[in-house]
Amino acid sequence: MKGGIYNILKARFLVNEDANRNWRFIVFVILLAIVMIANTNRYERKIFKIKALEEEVKELRSEFVDRRSELMELKLESTIEKKMLEKGIIPSSVPPVKIKVVKEEEKSWYKKLWQ
């Protein structure tokens, strides 16, 4: 046991005749660690991006609600009336009348022939 720990501390497993297999395993472990670190880094970047997009959605949603309430206020008849009074246009005392256009029925060529 004492010789085994001493050999590990001296790194004899890297220089003896069986070292080729040990080096391949060490390189594999290093490559695996690099892949894991890169994967974790990519995952964290995606999480930060998702969080930033969620914040932007919240801001845009609140802006949408503000704009919609402004639009509803501008559409009110009282608001329109005030703006028109500033320009000197007063509301009509006579309600509007709907105009109906009756389309004249076209006669078929047969009826035109016997007319």
Secondary structure, 3 states (H helix, E strand, C coil): CHHHHHHHHHCHHHCCCCHHHHHHHHHHHHHHHHHHHHHHHHHHHHHHHHHHHHHHHHHHHHHHHHHHHHHHHHHCHHHHHHHHHHCCCCCCCCCCCCCCCCCCCCCCHHHHHCC
